[in-house]
Every structure is written in structure tokens, then in C-alpha cells.
């Protein structure tokens, strides 16, 4: 964990609402606000600028000066506007079939190593932004998948189980939206085509630091569609833990700051139901993860832009 390795100081600037935090830490970033808990968000302001901030004790978003992966100042300035995805990841690694019951409901064998695929960064949207059902590369089988997303906070390579979690900046909610027809039937044998359409990676609303989340293998996780509970499980049911996934993904491979890892979905996905349940325009999808947050997105038809 990060906590024992961090040497930090808090300097009072003007009053209790403004702090400068400096740190000597393996992940970069000043992780602690007073008691050590922090939720990092990003706001699109009235000028359409996207700025990072932290949520204070009163629920207000205070602006950050600097980058979330380095030392930064928390200012008195309050950010107002629309919450968007908390970061623009340089890479998104995804893990399939990482919950035993999900593998069983799809008829898949349990693998010796993690099943890895990727999503394009262009698939990311934030809380409240619509999931778009593809109309050009048309799909009638768009599915939901609640997932715990891990945000890498420092450059990492060849991690060990003992130090893997030290590279984690925080956790957020993700929905691995999937067009099953393009994933299984039309994708040429690869999953990426059906997994990486625009809007197919909702993230947010906040990056929650590890000290607030606690054990990433002890979190309730669920999906709710139109008010109906569709998926519910615990991250303790993962076949490969967060630490094991980070070790596997960083082997002979550099993970850059901001890299996001989607850790798999539990059972209850739409394609495994009888009859199958597919997302349709007008639907509303909620991903909830204990101590991490609630990510909600409406569903619309793709707006064709030429």
C-alpha cells in the first residue's frame, strides 16, 4: 500500500480551505487532504475548459494547480460545471472472464492467465454522458458490464506482488460496454472491435485514493438497469486479484501514469440471460462500487457525424 511509503507535509497557506501539499512518494501527486482521504474529479466549466479538482468535506470541488500525477496545490477556487471523466488515459487495459461465475455463465473455460484486450482512449465518457448504440457499425446486442477500474499513478514495469499496489493512484467505476455481435460474430476473432466503439468506456465520477477504498478485493459491485438490479457480486470473487493483474500487465511492459486497468465483470450480464437483455435508447445504466462511487449513464442512439 502507499501509506507507509509516503512522507508528506501540509502547509497552511491562508486559511483552512487552502493547502499546499508536498510529498516524496512513489506514485507522485499529493494524496492526502488532512486525514488522508481524497476524491479527484474533473469539471468542464462554462468556458468548456476541463480542470481537475478535489472534493472537499463540504462536497465542493476545489481546483488543483498542477498535475494529479505530480505534486500539486489545492486552491481556494471552487470549480463549477459538469463532471466529466476524471482523466484521459493513455492506455486502457481490460481483463475478460475474471469472475468465475461470469466465465461459467458464458460457457468459457477458466484460463491459466488473464484474458487481456484493450479499449481505445476515444471510448471514454464521463458520468451522465450518454452511451451511444452504434448505427453505422450497427449493433443490436449492446451489453453492460460493471467493473472496478484501477488508475496507475506512476511509471511501472515488472512489478512484484509485494509492490504492485504501490503504483496505484486510485480506483474508479467503469462500464465495459460491449457490442456482443461485433465481439463474437463480426470482429474477426478479436474482442476489440465490439468493445471500443465511441462511448463504450464510461469512467468516474471520481478517482478515489487507496487509503479511502481499503482492500480492493473486498468491495460490493453492481449494475442497475432502469432501476432493476442486474449484476451484484464482490471483488473478492475475482480469479486474478488487482495486484496479480498489475504484475501480469507490467511484465516486460511499461505502464504509464494514467493507464487504466478494467479488472473484469461479475455474472449477470445481458447476453447470459434468458431471454437476453440488450441496452436500448432510453435506458439508464448505473454502476455502483462500495467506497468508490456511483456511475450513471443514459443510453441513446449514435448521432451520425460525417
N, C-alpha and C positions, 0 to 999 in steps of 0.2 A: 504493500500500500504506500501511498505518497506521504502520509502524515509524518512518519518517523524521519524521513529524509529531508524535510523542509525546514530551513532556517528562515524565519520571517520576522519582520518588524512592521509595526503600524505607526505612522507619524501623523499626529493631529495637525491639520492644515489651518482650518479656520474654526470649524465647529464640528459637531458630531455627525454632520451629514457629508462631510468631505474628508476623504482619507487618501493618503498616498501609501501604497503597499509595495515594498521591495522584497525580493526573495532570491535565495540561492537554491535552486531546485532543479530536478532532472527534467521536468516537463515544461518549464517556462511558465509565465503567467503568474499573477498574484492570486492564489487560490482562496485566500481566506478573508472574509469580511467579518471582523470582530471575532465571533465564535467559530469561524472556520467554515461556514456554510455559504455556498454561492450558487446562484442560478444565472447563467449567462444567456441573454437573449439578443435578438437583433430587431430593430424597428425601422420601418420605412416611414420617413417623415413626410410632411406636406410638400416638401420640395423633391420628393422621390429619392432622396439620399437614403442609403441603408447604413445604419450605425449600430454598433454593439453597445450593450449596457448590461447592468446587473440589477436584479430585482431587490429592492431594499426591504426592511422589516415592515414598511407600510404598504408594500405592494407596488411602489412606484419604480420606474425604470430610470436609474441614474447612468448617465453617459460614461463611457470609457474613453480615455485618451491613450492610444497605443493599440497593440495587437493582443488578442486574447491568448496567444501562444508565447508571449514575452511579458516582461514586467509592464504594468500599466497603472495609470491613475484612475481612480473613481472620482468623478467630478460632482459638483452640486447640481449641475444642469440636469433637468428632468427631460427625458425623451418621450414624446407623444406621437402616436401614429399607429400604424398597423404592424402587428407582429408578423415577421416572415421567418423563413428557415434560419436557424441560429448560425449557420455558416455555409460557405460554398466549398464543399470538399474537393480536393484534387483527385481523389480516387474513392470509389465505393466498392468494397469487397462484400460479397454476400455468401451466406452459407445455407445450403439446402439440406433438408432431411435431418435436422439436428435435434429433433424431438422424436423419441421412439414411437409414440402413438401416431404422430403425423406420418412417419415413414410407413407404419403399418396401414393407415387408412388409405394411402396411395398405392399400396402393394409393392413398395420398394424394399429392397434388402438393406439391412443396417451395414454401413460402409466401415472399412477399417480406418480410412482417413476422411477428413471433412470434404464434402462436396462444395466446391467453390465456383462461383461465377461473379460477374461484375455488372454494375449498372453505370450508365454514363452520368456525369455530374449534371447534365442538362435535364435529367429526370426529376431533380429535386424541386419540391414545392414546400411551402410552409403551412402553418396552421390556418385553417379557414379557406385556403386556396383550393379550387376545385380539382378533383381527379377527372381527367377527360377520357371518355371512352373513344378509342381510335375510330375514325371514319374513313380515312384514306387507306391506311393499312387496317382495314375494318376488322373488328373483333366482336364476337357475341358471347365471349366467355371470359370476361374480366373478373378477377377474383381478388380477395382481400387476404392479407397476412400480417398480423401484429408481430412486431419484432423489437427486441432490445437492441438499440444501436450504440456502439462504442465509438467515442471520438478520441483519436490518438493525439496526444499533446506535444510529442517531441519526435525527432528523427529516431527511428528504432530499426534495428536489424539483429537477427539471430538472438532473439530474446530467450530466456530460460523461464521455466515455470516459477522460479523464485522471484524473478524481477519483472515478469510480464506486465503485471498490473501497474507498475511504476510509470509506464508510458501513457497511462490513461488520463486524459484531461477531464472527461466526464461521460455521462450517459444521456441519451435522449430517446424519445419514442420514434418508431419508424413503422411505415406500412409498405411492405414489399408487394405492391400492386402487380398483378400478373395476368397477362392475356394467355390463357391456357391453350387456346388454339394455336397461337404463334409459338408458344413454348414447346408444345408437344407435336403438333401436326405440320406446321409450316416453317419452322425455324431451322431446318436443315440438320437437326440433331443437337443443336446448341440451345441453351436456355435464354441467352442474352436478348434475342430479338423480341421475345414475349415479355421480357422483364424491364426493358429500358426505354419504352416509349415516354414521351414528354408527360410529366406529372405523375409518373409511376413510382416516385420515391418521396412521399411526404415525410418530413422530419420536423421534430420540435415538440412542444413550443420552446423548451429551454435545454441547454446543456447543464446538467446537474452534477456537481463535483462529487468524486468518490466518497469523501467523508460524510456527505449527506445521504448518499444512496446506501452505503454499507456493503454487505455481501452481495455481489451481482448474481449469485446463484440462489438467492432467497427472496425473489420478487414475484408477486402475483402479476399476471399479464393476461389481457383480454381484448377481444374485439366485439364491438356492439354495432349492428347494422339496423338502422331505422328503429332503434330502441330495443332490439332483440339481441340477447347475448348469444354470440356465435362461437367464440373461442374463449376458453378460460383454462389456465394452467399456471405452473410455476416455472421460473427459470431454472430451478433445481432439477427439472426434468430434461435439461439439455444432455445430449450424448457427449458432446465436447464442450467443456466449460469455456468461459471467456478467456481465461489465462491460456488454456490449451489452444484455442483458436489463434490468439496473438502469437504464440510460439510457432505454430504451423505457418501462418501467413508471413511472418517476418523471417522465416528461414531462407537464407541466401537472397533476401528481398528487402529493400528499404521501404519502410512505411513512413511517409512524410507527415509532418504536423497537419492536422485537419483531415487526415484519412478517416473514413467512416467504415465501420465493420457492422453489418447486419448479421445477427447471430442465429437466425433461424426462427421458424414459427411453430407453434404447437398445433395439435389436432383441431379439427372443426372447420377447416377451410371449405369454401363453397363447392369446389369441384368434387369433394368426397361425400357430399350429402345426397340423399335420395328423396326427391329429385335434386339435382344440383342447384345451387343458389348463385346467380351471377349478378354483379353490380349493374345497375341501370341508371340512366339520367333521372335525377330527383331523389336518389338515395342519399343517406347520410351515414358516414362511417366514423367510428370512434375507436381509437387505440388507447387503452389505459394500462399504465405500468406503475405498480406500487412504488412510491417515493421518487418517481421520475416525472410523471405528469400524465396529461390527457391531450391527445392529438385528435382533432376533429376536422373532417373534410367533406364537403358536399361532392356529389357526382353529377357531371354534365356531359353532353356530347361534345366531341372535339370541334373546336372552331377552325375551320379550314382557312389557312393563310397561304396565299400564292405569291 
